[in-house]
Amino acid sequence: MQKKHVLVIGGGAAGFFASANVDPSLFSLTLLEQNQDVLQKVKVSGGGRCNVSHAEFDPRELVAFYPRGYRELKSVFSKFQPGDTMAWFSERGVELKIEADGRIFPESNSSQTIIDCLKNEVLKKGFQIETKTTVQAIVKSENGFNVQTTKADYKADYVIFATGSSPKSLKLLESLGHSIIPQVPSLFTFNIKDPRLEGLAGTSFATSELQLPELKSSEHGPLLITHWGLSGPCILKASAWNARGLAERQYKFRIKVNFVGISSEELKSRLLQHKQDHPKKSLIQSKIFELTNRFWASMLSYCRIPPDQQMASLSSEQLNTLVKNLCESEFDVDGKSTFKEEFVSAGGINLKEINFKTMSSRHIEGLYIAGEVLDIDAVTGGFNFQACWSEGWLVSEALNGLASS
Ligand SMILES: Cc1cc2nc3c(=O)[nH]c(=O)nc-3n(C[C@H](O)[C@H](O)[C@H](O)COP(=O)(O)OP(=O)(O)OC[C@H]3O[C@@H](n4cnc5c(N)ncnc54)[C@H](O)[C@@H]3O)c2cc1C
């Protein structure tokens, strides 16, 4: 009996992982990629090291990292989660390591290892990879699909659609009756011009807190001062969870930063205790929190407190100013900058139109959709790829199951 044919549109993480798990004894498969090379985002990901996944192995905890898709991904991750990703690559000779912050990378520290593994796996199965082939139209016929590309026309029994965030390609799915949630950027840093940050690029804070009062949102975690404003996991998380609200405000909004991550009351009482215990110490010697010397000196200067003033003479007005600026500094954000290590689009195919048991379209039989093309995205740390691996794996399982049933 002739094998059924699968056409995969998009040679990124999702398209490749789905292809790599399709059973070649049941299907022939052709993967179409518009660029000259496949897996280009994998190549540049994680600063060239590819942050493959994240060491959170409980699906219920894992979904909390996805501002969009958390409800739907619970069942997806219950079938294939980061532990399965590690096992999958390990079985194919690629060892992955978990770093202190939970991010998972290849032992080689090179994204090329991941690319080679995925490519080998697809080619080993006898599947075809066609590059420089842009899909221009998909027509559903009675018994399959006719797909028009810049090179040739293809017939397929099944189509796996994994074109990433390309707005032009999303229109192909719109033409098949799918609806699109408008796309906006996610994972970006905040542009701020303010004397409190000047000359402090590179300064980091281990436990900061951030509030976005207009969006009634708050975050905590490491923070970093850059040449353009603020970055670090705390800011990136805020950018992801508020991607749509911030786009609506055209990236002009107010934030409140707590650099020390403790309440004003606690900070005040600790400083008062320090004043009592060490009255002769100068203010510059009185950095009793996890702050860099450079930031402390700059903060004293901003608060107009002489660095050599003794703690004993710290007035309550000076104390209040210092506490306010450390715990409740307000900044005006004006614009965003790209976080070069990782960025994604929020928005894409409406999740209500997907059957998450199989990643199949609820509108078109035989059509499977996976990856960033869906209205699913995560905070930084390997979660975006994990969604691609898990969704791609579900697609292949569904196809393999179809053929053998
Ligand atoms: C700089 C950067 C670094 C990143 N680092 C990380 C990281 O370390 N960890 C992490 O988890 N996430 C990371 N991400 C996010 C991650 O790369 C994406 O979530 C992931 O690549 C999405 O995979 P995908 O297969 O859905 O789409 P893509 O990787 O975008 O692949 C889609 C493919 O489809 C092709 N295509 C589109 N339209 C057509 C068409 N009409 N015909 C034929 N082909 C088409 C595209 O050319 C593309 O190759 C990073 C993103 C960026 C931009």
The ligand as a Gaussian input file, in Angstrom:
#p B3LYP/6-31G(d) Opt

LIG

0 1
 C       17.370000      35.647000      18.683000
 C       16.430000      34.637000      19.274000
 C       16.907000      33.766000      20.233000
 C       16.055000      32.830000      20.815000
 N       16.541000      31.984000      21.767000
 C       15.721000      31.075000      22.353000
 C       16.214000      30.149000      23.300000
 O       17.407000      30.088000      23.576000
 N       15.315000      29.304000      23.892000
 C       13.976000      29.294000      23.567000
 O       13.222000      28.502000      24.124000
 N       13.503000      30.126000      22.618000
 C       14.337000      31.000000      22.010000
 N       13.840000      31.843000      21.044000
 C       12.451000      31.686000      20.624000
 C       12.401000      30.497000      19.653000
 O       13.419000      30.683000      18.702000
 C       11.041000      30.405000      18.952000
 O       10.053000      30.240000      19.941000
 C       11.046000      29.183000      18.027000
 O       12.093000      29.279000      17.091000
 C        9.745000      29.049000      17.278000
 O        9.884000      27.914000      16.443000
 P        8.910000      27.680000      15.218000
 O        9.341000      26.400000      14.600000
 O        7.514000      27.808000      15.651000
 O        9.177000      28.904000      14.257000
 P       10.512000      29.343000      13.511000
 O       11.707000      28.898000      14.243000
 O       10.350000      30.786000      13.231000
 O       10.448000      28.514000      12.169000
 C        9.471000      28.746000      11.181000
 C       10.102000      28.499000       9.837000
 O        9.094000      28.565000       8.843000
 C        9.623000      29.202000       7.711000
 N        8.513000      29.732000       6.914000
 C        7.684000      30.757000       7.252000
 N        6.764000      30.943000       6.281000
 C        7.019000      30.034000       5.332000
 C        6.422000      29.732000       4.068000
 N        5.354000      30.411000       3.620000
 N        6.933000      28.731000       3.318000
 C        8.022000      28.018000       3.744000
 N        8.626000      28.261000       4.920000
 C        8.132000      29.257000       5.716000
 C       10.536000      30.262000       8.294000
 O       11.500000      30.696000       7.371000
 C       11.143000      29.521000       9.473000
 O       12.349000      28.868000       9.156000
 C       14.684000      32.771000      20.428000
 C       14.211000      33.650000      19.443000
 C       15.070000      34.557000      18.861000
 C       14.534000      35.470000      17.801000

